[in-house]
Amino acid sequence: MAEHGVNSVDNKQSFFKNGNKQWVKLNVGGTYFLTTKTTLARDPNSFLFRLVQEDSDLISDKDDTGAYLIDRDPNYFSPVLNYLRHGKLVINKGLAEEGILEEAEFYNVAELITLVKERICHRDNRPSKDSKKHVYRVLQCHEDELTQMVSTMSDGWKFEQLVNIGSQYNYGADEHAEFLCVVSREYGAPEGIEVEHSDRAKVLQQKGSRM
């Protein structure tokens, strides 16, 4: 049994060293990956393909099993190798796109670099569920200005509420009622509450809220 175990180890080592030059064993940060030169040939300009060529200009040590030693994070290497296998970007849960981009650039896998950058751009530009906010404006106007103001609203502003705050003056035959007109506009990015009115309008608004 012991001899069989020794033979098995010897066979594995000879398999990688001499038996089948198509297969490649990589030791990335202490984790072993088994792949083929055909897989690595997806990008002939990549670090990985150049590494395993017999006349490679790259220098890399091997461990006692014949695996190429690469001092990189194995978790972020997996998406790189899987892309070379099937041409798709698959990101495991808990991995950051920036980390995969770093590895793609290190291994010089050009198409993967482009894919990850596009994924990051799409992620950063995607509106979140709570990203749409409303900005409110409170406009003070006289009774005879209401029609014109409402009819000329544009740029996405819409009418919300009209508060009658009475007349500014308590005398005069030609007095006109004053109103606070609340309008709103929806924005894709978070915004604060914008109130456009004078100090006098603030007092009038408080008065109107008590009516």
N, C-alpha and C positions, 0 to 999 in steps of 0.2 A: 504493500500500500504506500509506503514511504517513497519507494522508487517511482511509483506512478505519479505521486504528487510532485516529485522533483522533475520528472519528465514533462509534466503539465506546465510547470513554470518555465522550463527550458523551451518548450514548444511555443508558449506565448511570446517569450522574448525573441525567439528566432522568427516568429510570425511578423513582428513589427520591424525587426532589424533586417531580415533577409528573405523571409518566406513570401511576403506579399507587399510589394512596394506601393501598391495602390492605397492601402490603409495607412492612416496617420493617427498617432496618439498624442494628445496635448495635455500637459499638466499646467492648468491655469490656476494659480493661487492655491495649489494643493488639491484641486478637484480635477479628475480625469475626464477628458472628452475624446470620444472615438469618432473619427470622420474619414472622409476619403479625399484624395486629391481632386477628384471630379467635383466634389462639393466646393472645395476651396478655389477651384478654377472659375467659379462664377464671376469673380473679379480677379483677373490675372495680375492686376497692379496692386492688389492688397498685400499687406504685410504677411498674412498667413500663407498665401500661395507662394510668395517668394521665399518664405522661410523653409518650406519643405522641398524645394528644388535641390537636386543633387549638386548643381553648380551655383547654389545660392550665395549671394553677396552679403547675406545677413548672418550674424554669428549668434547662436543660441546653444546653451548647454542642454544636455539630456540627463534625465534621472536614470536610476538603475534598471528601469523597465523599458528604456528607450524612448520615453515620452519627451517631447520638447517642453522645456521649462519656460513659462511665461508668467511674469510677476504682475498679474492683473486680477481684478475682482471677478471671480467665476460667475456670480449672479448676473452681472451685466454682460458677461461674455455669451451667455446662453442665447439672448435675442439676436446677437450678431451671427452666431453659428446657425441658428434656425433660419435666419434670413437667407444665408448662403445655401441652405438646404432647399427651401421652397419659395423663396422670393417674396415672402410676406413679413410685414413687421408685426410681431406679436409681443406685447409687453405684459409680463406677469404682474400680478397685483403686488403693490408695494415698491415697484421700480419706478424711478423718475425718468422722464424722457431725456432730461439733461445728462443723466448718467449714461444712458445708452448712446447719446450723441458723442459723449467723450470717448467711449470705446470705439464707436464707428470711425471716429477721426483717428484714433490711435492705430487701428488696424487698416485704415485707409480704404474703407469700403465705400466708394463714391455714391452709388445709388442709395445705399442705406442712409448715408449722411443727408441726402436730399429728402428722403422720406421722413426721417426724424425731425428735421427742421420744419417740414410742412405740418407735421403733427403738432409740434410745439406752437407754431403760428396759429393753427386752427384752435388749439386749446386756449391760448391767450386771448383770442378774438371772439370766442364763443360767449354770448350773453348769458349770464346766470339767471336763475329763476327770479331772483329779487333785484335784478339790475334795472328794471324799468321803474323810474321814480317820477313823481309828479311835482312840478314847481307851481306854486300858487302865487298869484298877484292880486292885490287888493287895490282897485282903482276907484278914486272918488270922482263923482260927476254930478252935474245938475240934471234935473228932470228933462230939460230940453236937449241934453247931450246924449241921452241914453240910446236913442235909435241909431244915431250916427256911430257911436262907439261900438255897439254890438254888431252893426253891419260891416264895420271895417276891420274886425278882428281877423287875423291871418296867421300864417307861420305856425299852424298847429294849435293855436290857442282856442280854447272853447269855454263857453259860459258855464259857470257852476252855480252861483247864488247871487241874489240881489237883496240888499238890506236897506230898507228905508230908514234913514236917520233923521228925517224931518227937515225943517228949514234951518239954515244958518242964522237967520234973523227972525225975531218974533214980531216984526212990524213991517209995514209996507204992503201996498195992494198988489204988487207984482212979484211977491216972493215965490220962489221955486223950491220944490222939495229937492233934497240932496240924497244921493244914494251911494252906497259902497257896493261895487260890482266885483265879485270874486270870479276870477278866470284861472284856468289851469292849462298846463302843457306837459305832455309826457316826454321824458328823456330816456335814452338808453343807458346813460351812465348815472350813477347816484348824484343827486343834487340836493341842495338845501332848500329851505323855504325862502322865497324871495318876496318881499313885500315892498311895493312901491307906493308910498303915499307920504304926505307931509305930517309934521307933528300935530297939526290941527286935525288931520284925518284920523290919527290914532285916537284922539279924544272922541271924535265922532263915532268911530268904530266901537269904542267901549260903550258909548251911549246907546248905539244901535243894538248891541248884544244884550242890553238890559231891557229892551223893549219887547 
